[in-house]
Amino acid sequence: MVNHPSDRPHVDIDDAWVLIAERLVQARRLALALPDYPGVQPKTLEQGYRVQDRAIELWSQPVAGWKVGKVPDAWERELRADRLVGPIFEGAVQHVPGGQQGRFAAIRGGFSAIEAEYVFRLGADAPAEKTDYDVVSAAVLADALCIGMELAGSPLPFINALGPPVVVSDFGNNTGLIVGPQIGGWRDLAQEDLVCETFIDGLSVGRGGGANLAGGPLAALAFALNCCARRGHPLRKGMYVTTGATTGIHDILAGQLGRVDFGPHGALECSVVLAQPQRGHAR
């Protein structure tokens, strides 16, 4: 059972976000699903990012990149944003040659899904003070575009139904990233040239590509650069940025096999196993 550190006589709002971050992180470490959100749900993206920032500190691993996710249309006006970001940690990045297989550890009873992604790798540090990137200036910092698969996961089984502020608070609903081969000549390709299809256990569950991303993959990279810089997390050389689910978000369970076919650019597979408690965090 997850410990809920609540022995303080008074908890102000900042302490409340800290407590939530502690509970979310502990649930991930224990590989333990949470039936309910562990505290008052954040109502704004700012509140969600406050929880996320504290959780990043608690996770104590270097951030190797950032996932970019789409804010559902129904939430855009209220939140005044069309995208969100979440950290991808160094220990959660898998480099998998095309046609070979990665692994996804899913929390029993939690949320687990795969997403077909186009993934940028940065070739230089982003200036800490710059927060006005567009697709042209963002492209200057990118030195590679790779095929990839986001491993979306959370202890909260209904995380997406709880809304973007909650998604943001729990690492953006990210568990890891599989990075595949680079896409040669990507700067000269049209969005329509980037196509992919996702399969689970051999059955097609979604088709799409770069044209499914509002503004294209570079718009997602520009968003990540701006959002992270405003939050004090400027992107660094070598970091990866996923650009959004191109074929949808596809639920997947332990024992299943996920595959994304990127046509001439290669294919990636991942097998799904049950997550186990981290060492030193037995249940």
Secondary structure, 3 states (H helix, E strand, C coil): CCCCCCCCCCCCHHHHHHHHHHHHHHHHHHCCCCCCCCCCCCCCHHHHHHHHHHHHHHHCCCEEEEEEEECCHHHHHHHCCCEEEEEEEHHHEEECCCCCEEEEEECCCCEEEEEEEEEEEECCCCCCCCCCCCHHHHHHHEEEEEEEEEEEEECCCCHHHHCHHHHHHCHHHEEEEEEEEECCCHHHCCHHHCEEEEEECCEEEEEEEHHHCCCCHHHHHHHHHHHHHHCCCCCCCCCEEECCCCCCCEECCCCCEEEEECHHHCEEEEEEEECCCCCCCCC
